[in-house]
């Protein structure tokens, strides 16, 4: 149960960013995705901070800045696809790099 408690938001973020690769005509989906990804990135940054992995803290803070819904970046659709894939991979890798609580 600890793994689920520590990683559920990252799993949801992965599903949302991979879902964004499909042509979804609803702008609200992307707004919700940005909030979820920012939340997951901040959670991952906090978990990395607690285990003194500062490079992971900065990496996930960068993800949070890129997906920030309050001051959004305006990339082309092709660039967003790349960013979404990279974010999904980073969240997946974080399952192995960020150890669960003891």
C-alpha positions, 0 to 999 in steps of 0.5 A: 500500500505504501507504493500506491500512496506514494505514487498514485498522482504520478500514475494519473499524470502519466495517463493524462500526458499520454492521453494528450497525445491523442487529438482531444478537442477539449481545452479543459482536458489540457487545463486539468492535465496541467494541474495534475502534472504540476501536482505530481511534479511537486510531489515528486520534487518533495519526495526527492528532497526528502531523500536528498536527491537535489538533481531530481528536485530541480528536474521535477521543478522544471517539469512543474514550471513547463506545465504551469497552468497559471503562466503557460508556455505556448509550444507547437503541437509537435513540441508538446508531444515531445514534452508529454512523452518526456514527462511520462518517461520522467514520472515512470523513471521516478518510480525507481529513482525515488525510494518509498518511505520507510 
